[in-house]
Every structure is written in structure tokens, then in C-alpha cells.
Amino acid sequence: MVSLSYDLFKRAEGGVPVWVEAVRDLETARSRIRELSAEAPGQYLVFSQRSGRLVSSATIVASPAARAAHNVVKNSPGETESCALESDTLWK
């Protein structure tokens, strides 16, 4: 039986953490957060079940598809302007 040592949470409106799932290690946690954020960007938290402490936090500003779709913003007919969105992930 695989031991699931880390809980993943997504911070909902108002800052309330909502449990998403449990994973076995930090690498899996990072991978799952990237996958989950493709559908729902936001702040994700990783807690250690062993220590009961926050071990990682990631803020996903926009999914890769959303960044690509919004990379060019139309200001007026015939004019476009490039815009840069924030970085994918801020691991602590």
C-alpha cells in the first residue's frame, strides 16, 4: 500500500483552503498542481501529514493555454498590444 504523505489544498474565495487530494511525495504534488491549475488557476498549498505543517505553496496566475490566448490584447480595431502575465509558479 502506498503511503499518501501530503495533502493538496486550493485556496477558495475568502482565503479558505479546500482539500483537493493526497499524494505520496513533493514531486507528485508539484506535478498535480500544474495539472490542476490548467483547469483552475489559483493558490495551491501542500501540507505534510507527518508534521502537520505547510511545506509548499504555489500561486498559478493563469494556465498555459490562458496565457497563450491572452498574450495579444486588442485595444481598438486593427491595433494589438502584447502583454505579459505573471510567472507560472512561485514555489516557497
Kinemage of the C-alpha trace (Angstrom):
@kinemage 1
@onewidth
@group {chain A} dominant
@subgroup {mainchain}
@vectorlist {calphas} color= white
{ca met a 1} P 0.000 0.000 0.000
{ca val a 2} L 1.349 3.432 -0.981
{ca ser a 3} L 1.535 5.966 1.830
{ca leu a 4} L -0.012 9.321 0.915
{ca ser a 5} L 2.086 11.789 2.891
{ca tyr a 6} L 0.992 15.186 1.556
{ca asp a 7} L -2.380 16.907 1.274
{ca leu a 8} L -3.092 19.348 -1.550
{ca phe a 9} L -5.428 22.274 -0.922
{ca lys a 10} L -6.707 25.038 -3.187
{ca arg a 11} L -7.433 28.377 -1.588
{ca ala a 12} L -11.070 29.297 -2.319
{ca glu a 13} L -12.637 32.747 -2.289
{ca gly a 14} L -12.199 34.371 1.079
{ca gly a 15} L -8.922 32.502 1.618
{ca val a 16} L -10.488 29.266 2.880
{ca pro a 17} L -8.360 26.214 1.952
{ca val a 18} L -10.345 23.423 0.276
{ca trp a 19} L -8.872 19.909 0.303
{ca val a 20} L -8.235 18.540 -3.195
{ca glu a 21} L -6.384 15.247 -2.754
{ca ala a 22} L -3.491 13.453 -1.064
{ca val a 23} L -0.244 12.464 -2.828
{ca arg a 24} L 2.826 10.450 -1.886
{ca asp a 25} L 5.680 12.988 -2.357
{ca leu a 26} L 6.531 16.610 -3.145
{ca glu a 27} L 7.406 15.919 -6.776
{ca thr a 28} L 3.963 14.386 -7.302
{ca ala a 29} L 2.431 17.380 -5.502
{ca arg a 30} L 4.148 19.822 -7.894
{ca ser a 31} L 3.098 17.783 -10.896
{ca arg a 32} L -0.537 17.545 -9.747
{ca ile a 33} L -0.695 21.279 -9.002
{ca arg a 34} L 0.445 22.013 -12.564
{ca glu a 35} L -2.245 19.663 -13.890
{ca leu a 36} L -4.977 21.055 -11.622
{ca ser a 37} L -4.061 24.654 -12.404
{ca ala a 38} L -4.566 24.067 -16.128
{ca glu a 39} L -8.289 23.909 -15.324
{ca ala a 40} L -8.396 26.157 -12.248
{ca pro a 41} L -5.569 28.672 -11.705
{ca gly a 42} L -5.192 29.961 -8.154
{ca gln a 43} L -3.240 29.392 -4.965
{ca tyr a 44} L -2.401 25.817 -4.012
{ca leu a 45} L -0.969 24.644 -0.696
{ca val a 46} L 0.865 21.453 0.246
{ca phe a 47} L 0.722 20.205 3.844
{ca ser a 48} L 2.778 17.381 5.315
{ca gln a 49} L 0.561 14.819 7.040
{ca arg a 50} L 3.522 13.759 9.193
{ca ser a 51} L 4.430 17.192 10.576
{ca gly a 52} L 1.080 18.939 10.086
{ca arg a 53} L 2.914 21.912 8.566
{ca leu a 54} L 2.741 23.832 5.312
{ca val a 55} L 5.662 22.637 3.211
{ca ser a 56} L 4.973 24.343 -0.104
{ca ser a 57} L 2.795 26.983 -1.693
{ca ala a 58} L 2.235 27.751 -5.373
{ca thr a 59} L 0.329 30.564 -6.982
{ca ile a 60} L -0.751 29.817 -10.520
{ca val a 61} L -1.775 33.068 -12.176
{ca ala a 62} L -3.080 31.567 -15.410
{ca ser a 63} L -2.931 28.259 -17.190
{ca pro a 64} L -0.525 27.952 -20.152
{ca ala a 65} L -3.493 27.926 -22.552
{ca ala a 66} L -4.961 31.055 -20.968
{ca arg a 67} L -1.623 32.881 -21.178
{ca ala a 68} L -1.287 31.975 -24.855
{ca ala a 69} L -4.841 33.073 -25.627
{ca his a 70} L -4.403 36.402 -23.818
{ca asn a 71} L -0.880 37.149 -24.988
{ca val a 72} L -2.263 39.588 -27.540
{ca val a 73} L -4.875 42.071 -26.333
{ca lys a 74} L -6.927 44.124 -28.792
{ca asn a 75} L -7.086 47.788 -27.833
{ca ser a 76} L -9.031 49.070 -30.820
{ca pro a 77} L -9.899 47.786 -34.293
{ca gly a 78} L -6.699 46.957 -36.151
{ca glu a 79} L -4.385 47.563 -33.161
{ca thr a 80} L -2.863 44.938 -30.920
{ca glu a 81} L -0.564 45.175 -27.947
{ca ser a 82} L 1.471 42.422 -26.329
{ca cys a 83} L 1.030 41.901 -22.632
{ca ala a 84} L 2.993 39.777 -20.180
{ca leu a 85} L 1.262 37.775 -17.483
{ca glu a 86} L 2.851 36.826 -14.188
{ca ser a 87} L 5.086 33.803 -13.777
{ca asp a 88} L 3.539 30.303 -13.699
{ca thr a 89} L 4.501 29.221 -10.256
{ca leu a 90} L 6.011 30.735 -7.151
{ca trp a 91} L 7.270 27.811 -5.056
{ca lys a 92} L 8.177 28.623 -1.475
